[in-house]
Amino acid sequence: MVGEGGSIHMIKISNKIHRFYTKTASRYGKGILFGLFALSLSINSTALAISHNPETGKAMNQIEVELTAYSSTKDQTDSTPFISASGKRVYDGMVAANFLPFGTKIKIPELFGDKIFTVDDRMNRRYQNRVDIWFADRTSAINFGIKNSVIEIVPTVD
């Protein structure tokens, strides 16, 4: 994702996430290119959305993550439960993720079909391989629970 002035948004990914990407990359084939792909993910999160599998040529824009849910209550957020970390008011389709830049669009096809979610919030920094889905009420968030699923990064159109 390219920001104002053409700079690339860089984020820091923990060693745990780096190991996860390395393991995931090794599943798709062999060779140094996969190691470089994993390393690029630890340096630049946008590499996930734009990297390609050198054997198939297909974009590698999927990653398995833990999914959780939250709602706008002070015990689950902070003193401003209706304002996200990006400064936007909460909305249906908003997610929190620490490993993706604000504005990143994702899909969770296994659970939500073609619905597009946008990263506009963050969570405690100890959660690096997790996506937290905002729900309008606490009961829905509790009922969602914790799940593992594949997310798809939706490519941005410049």
N, C-alpha and C positions, 0 to 999 in steps of 0.2 A: 504494500500500500504506500503510495507516494504522497507525502504531505506538502504543505505550502513550501515554496522555494525548491521543490524537487527533492527534498531530503527524504531518506527512507526511515520510517519509524523503526527503531531498534529496541528490542526488549531483552532483558536478561532471563535466561532459562536455567533453572537449577540443574545440578548434576543428575538428579533423579530423572528429570525430564530428558536430559541428554542421553542417558542410558536407555530410556524408553524408546526414543527415536532411533537410536542405534540398533536396538533389538528389532524394531518394526521395519527399519530399512533392510535389515539382513533377511527378512522373510520374503522380500520382493526379488531377490536375486543375489548375485555374487559380484565381487569386484570392488575396486577402490572407489568407484563413482558412488556407490551406496554409502560408504563411509563418509565421503565428502558431503553427500546429501544430508546425512545425520549431523555432521559438523556444522553445515550451513544453517540448520534449524536452530542450533544452539547460539548462533550469532545473529540470525535475522529471521524473525517469525514469518515474514512474507515469503520466505523460500518454500514453506509448506504449500502455499497456494500456487506457486509458479514453477516448482521443480518438476521434472519429468523423469519417468523411469526410462533409463537408456535402452533397455531391452525392448519395451513395448512402445515407447514414445508417448504414452498416455500421461496426463497430468496426475501427480500424486497429491491430491487435495483432500484426502480423508485421514482421520485419526480417531482411534478409540479413546474415549474419555469417560470419566465418572460424571454422571449427571445428578445434580441435586436441585432443590427448589427452595424459594424463599418468597416472602410477602413483605409488604411495607409496615412492619412493626418495629419499634425501637429495639426490642431484644434480638432481632435478626439483622438489624442494620446499624444505624447510628442515630443521632438526635434529629436528623432530617430524613425520615424514612421514605419520603416521596420524591427525593432528589437523588439522582444517580451520581456516581463518581465523575461522570463526564459533564455533569451540570444539567442534564436533561431530566425532565419529569418522567417518572416511571410510565411504562406503556406495555400493552400486550405485544409480545415478541421481543422484549428486551432480555438480554442475558448478561451475566457477569462472568468474566474470564480473565485471569491474570496473564495468560500466555499469548493472548491475541490483542492487537491494537484496537483502540476505540474505533467504532465504525465498521469493523469486520463483519461481514454477513456470513451466516452459517445456516445449514439445514441439518435436521435430525430426522432423516427419512424413515427410519425404523419405527419411530414413535409419533412423528408429526407430518409425515408425507412431504409435500413441497413447501410447507410453511417456512418462511425466511425469518430468522432471528438476527438481531443486531447486538454486537457487544457494545454496551454503553455503561457498564458498571464493573466494579472490581469486588473482590472478596478478601478475606484475610490472606496475607502473603504466604502463609503455610500451604495454601491450596494452589498447586501449579498445574496439575493435569485434571482440572475439574471445570465444568461449565455449570453455572447456577442459573436456573430459569426463574424469572419473576412471574408470580401468580398474583391475581387481584385479591385473593383472600387466603388466610392462613390454612384453612381446612384443605383447600386444593393443593397447597404446597406440601402439607403433611401427607396427604393421600398419594402424591407423586412419589415421595420417598427418595431412595437412592437407586440409580440404575447405571449400568454400563452400556454404552452404545457408540456407534460410529457417527461422528459429525463430518459434514462436508463443508469445506470452505468455498463460498461462492465467489468466483473470480470477479474482480472489479473491472468496470469498463471505464477507461480513461477518455 
